[in-house]
Amino acid sequence: MVKENQQCISCGAGHYYRVLQDITLDTQHGRKVTIPAVEVFKCRACGDEVIPAASHNYIDRRIADEDEQLSPADVRKSFEALGDSLTEISQAIGIGSKTPGRWLSGSQHPTKALGLYLRVLAEYPEAYKWLKEQGWKAPEENILHLTFGPDGKAMINGHAFDQLEQPTAEGQPPWAKIGNFARQFCGTPYRPVRSAIS
Ligand SMILES: [Zn+2]
């Protein structure tokens, strides 16, 4: 094991000193990854570099992380390839509306499975097109089903809803009433209400 100030195993003349340097490597997926601040021992005389075992472990760990997690730049590239707004993308691929922004800012990373999914969609536009055509939007529990009972009265998720006929508060879109109702009686977050009444 190489230590600081140890005699150089290459030239035998110089001694090693410790430096932290960025190392750029290719991953298994053919992407370049720069690993910051890798501890390396360098010979003062001949410049020979030795990477200690601890640094090898560190490098392996970082590469594993990189391969599993899309970086914000990778996410941006994938989204650009999909060519839709973030809202459209989040609806089409079935993730929360705020998730794309979190991925782009790096405050959250896609899981390995989601990262692979995103790569496939970005790589194969027809797969994304097919997905969009399926029209899977929000999770089932967030969908408001508007139906009409035998008496002609509106029902939302099975709850009687008789506010449709009432005038809307000024400046409020008609679906705001449905959203308020859903929150109050169905415990459903107010989201795809437009699709429920369209
Ligand atoms: Zn040397």
Boltz pocket constraint, residues with backbone or C-beta under 6 A from the ligand:
constraints:
  - pocket:
      binder: B
      contacts: [[A, 8], [A, 9], [A, 10], [A, 11], [A, 12], [A, 13], [A, 14], [A, 15], [A, 43], [A, 44], [A, 45], [A, 46], [A, 47], [A, 48]]
      max_distance: 6.0
